[in-house]
Amino acid sequence: MTDTSQPPLWSDPTAPVGRRWLTPWTLVMMGMFGAYYAVAQIVLPEQAEQITDSDSAKVALTAWATGLAAVVTFVVTITVGVVSDRTTHRRGRRYPWVVGGVMVMALGTMAQGWADEPWLVVACWSVVAVGYASGGSAILAIVPDDVPVNQRAYVSAFYAMAMCLGPLLLIAAAVAVAGDLRVQYGVVAALCLLMALPFALRAKSVRLPVSERPEPQRLGQVLRSLVAPLRHADFTWAWLGRFGIQLSNALAQMYLFFYLKDYVEVDDPDTAVLILTVLYAVSGTLAAIPAGRLSDRTMRRKRMVVISSVLQGAAGLILAFIPNMPAAAVGAIVLGAGYGVYAAVDQALITQVLPDAHDRGKDLGIIGVANILPYVLAAALGGVVINLWGYPTLYVLVLVTGLLAAAAVQPIRAVR
């Protein structure tokens, strides 16, 4: 993906990346994010409804599937981070973990179409999570390997675009073939593979020479190394900020299908989710690129994270207290703008607080835990809150967690 004549792997890159780097990198993420969220927001809830016999059972199955998958993702994200830091593949140390992850993810998605028991749904979704965690962990670790510091927010804006447009495209595809779960899962898996092809065929990053590969570590050393970055205050605050904003976003989106069906009482929740996803994606994409460019030009990251957190919180209030489709549309636009700004800027901020260039993959894997744990918590917490207090309380929590995320990034010193 980048010229192998650039500086050594342990130095910050200086050569800017261009379209030949950005296009395959963005497309593979669009496929992974799109497949994961199309299933999580549309196909999995439909499957849960078909194989359970009550509202509480379908919410419980969704929570179990999402929660266990998040635990699997937690383990795989860190493992792949540690191992990819030591991978000497000729096309870059992250390459095999991205390509292999996409393949596992697609196979798990196709298998899920044949799952007709709750335990099979949970098992297959966990396989999908293995691939998603492997590919997602490795693809983000490429950024500090290949991208100069003053271009990282711009590049991360394409991450935000992938997060917005990928789910839109694949949710649209899933809705277009609605009616047969196996066809829906098959289409999603095929598109995930197709969008990864440019990366699989063209990607090339800086190779880790065998002579520079870090020594293998014993289990105790690995476990201690997982805690070591948290001794750096900036890294810890960045982790907490990521956790808060992801929890806010997870609470806003995880039970959206059921919110629209059971609380707003729309006639066609599939189409309603698609409409809101379109608005979210367009809003997020339009916000991400300018936010990334502005952040790179001024090198001010924290202020933009605060803006994104407040926007997500405002979206939560709209969904909590105005339960109709027009208000949900406004909420989706505000939520998308907030997440677009966040994803563009916070990813760049994270790469600037990594303690050691030798362990970028591992350290970003630890940051990745802050992407995963919120979905474990949101799956469990959301199900409990909905069943005990209802949807308004769930969406008030979107505001609370968003504001906590904004507060968490303020003590960071290395980034303005």
C-alpha positions, 0 to 999 in steps of 0.5 A, a space after each residue: 500500500 505504500 512505498 517500501 523505500 519510506 523510513 524504517 518501521 520504528 520511525 513515524 512515516 514522512 511520505 504522504 499516502 494517496 489514492 492507491 493507499 486510501 482506496 483499498 484501505 477504505 473499501 475493506 473497512 466498508 465491507 467489514 463494518 457493513 457486514 457486521 452492522 447489517 447483520 447486527 441491525 437487520 438480519 440478526 434481529 429478524 432471525 431472533 424474532 423467527 426462532 423465539 416466541 416472545 419479545 423478551 426472548 428475542 431481546 435476550 437472544 440478541 443480547 447473548 449473541 452480541 455480548 458473547 461475540 464482544 467477549 470473543 472480539 476482546 480476546 482476538 483483538 489483543 491476540 492479533 495485535 500482539 502477533 501482528 507486531 511480530 509478523 514478517 509477511 512480505 506484504 506487511 505485518 498486518 496484511 495476512 490478518 486483514 485478509 484472513 479475518 475477512 475470509 473467516 468473517 464471510 464464512 461465519 456470516 454464510 453459516 449463520 443463515 443455516 442456524 435454526 437454534 438459539 445456540 447456533 445463532 450465538 456460535 456463528 455470530 461468535 465466528 463472525 466476531 473472530 474475523 471482524 476482530 482480526 481484520 479490524 485490529 490489523 487494518 487500523 494498526 496500518 495507519 501509524 505504520 504508513 501514515 505521517 502524523 499530519 495526515 492521520 485525521 484526514 485518513 481517519 476521516 475515511 475510516 469514519 466514512 467506511 463506518 457510515 457508508 459500509 453499513 448503509 450499502 450492506 443494510 440496503 442490500 439485506 433489505 432488498 433481498 428480505 424474506 429469506 434469511 439464507 439469501 440475506 446472509 449470503 449476499 452480505 458475505 459476498 459483498 464483504 469479500 468483494 469489497 476486500 478484493 482491492 486490498 487483497 490484490 494491491 495492498 503493500 506496507 512496510 515489511 518487518 525484517 526477520 532480523 528486527 522481529 521482537 523476541 517471542 514473549 512468555 504468557 506472563 510477559 504478554 499479560 504484563 505488557 497489556 497493562 504497561 501502556 495504561 501506566 501512561 496517563 495520556 494513553 489511559 485517558 484516551 482509552 476512557 474517552 474511546 470507551 465512553 463515546 463507543 458506549 454512547 453510540 452502541 446504546 443509540 444503535 444496538 436496539 434501534 430495530 426493536 425501538 422502531 418496531 415496539 416503541 415508535 410502532 412503525 409498520 416496516 422496521 426494516 425500511 425504517 432502519 434503512 432510512 435512518 442508516 442513510 441519514 446517519 451515513 450521509 451526515 457522518 460522511 459529510 462531517 468527517 472529511 472537513 473535521 479531519 482536514 481542520 484537525 490536521 491543519 490546526 492539530 487540535 484534536 480534543 475540541 473536536 472530540 468534545 463537539 462529537 460527544 455533545 452531538 451524540 448526547 443530543 441525538 439520544 435526547 431526541 430519541 428518548 423524548 420524541 418517539 416518532 419517525 421524523 424525530 428519529 430521522 433528526 436524531 440519526 442526522 445528529 448522531 451521524 454528524 457526531 460520530 463522523 467528527 469523532 471517528 475522524 479525529 479520535 483515531 488520529 488522537 489515539 495514534 499520537 499517544 501510543 507509548 512504543 512504535 514496536 508495539 503499535 498493534 498490541 497497543 491499538 488492540 488495547 484501544 480496540 478493547 474500548 471499542 468492544 467492551 461498550 458493546 458487551 455492556 450495551 448488550 447487557 445493560 440495554 436489555 435490562 434497561 429496556 425491560 425494566 424502564 423502557 426506551 426513554 431511559 436507554 436513550 438518556 444514557 446515550 447523553 450521559 455516556 457521551 458527556 463522560 467521554 468528552 470529559 475524559 479527553 481533557 486531561 490528555 497533555 500530548 495532544 491539544 
